[in-house]
Amino acid sequence: MPCSAEDLREAIRFDANGLVPAIAQQHDTGEVLMLAWMNRAALEETLATGAVCYFSRSRQSLWRKGETSGHVQKLVELRVDCDADALLLLVDQTGPACHTGNRSCFYRNLIPLRGSADS
């Protein structure tokens, strides 16, 4: 259900550190690209510019996706989950999303072994 940017701002439940998890997904393929964090300033900048901005917990500063690599994310749509404590960013990703050079940060898979404990 669409809501205004103001309603969205008011609905989001940031954690005790002022952060909310943000999942980036390629808007046209559904590919999950990455998980990062946003604070209120990153959210406001993203909504104002359409260029996705996150909060870097290690640097304790805003992280403008693609600022140095050129692998930017343009916001297509922003969704809030049912509890308003997680964001889904539908984006148009330029180049790889992962710092490893992979398209997605979720490039490794764990395949359960057949005949494990449940057999």
Secondary structure, 3 states (H helix, E strand, C coil): CCCCHHHHHHHCCCCCCCCEEEEEEECCCCCEEEEEEECHHHHHHHHHHCECEEEECCCCEEEECCCCCCCCEEEEEEEECCCCCCEEEEEEECCCCCCCCCCCCCCCCCCCCCCCCCC
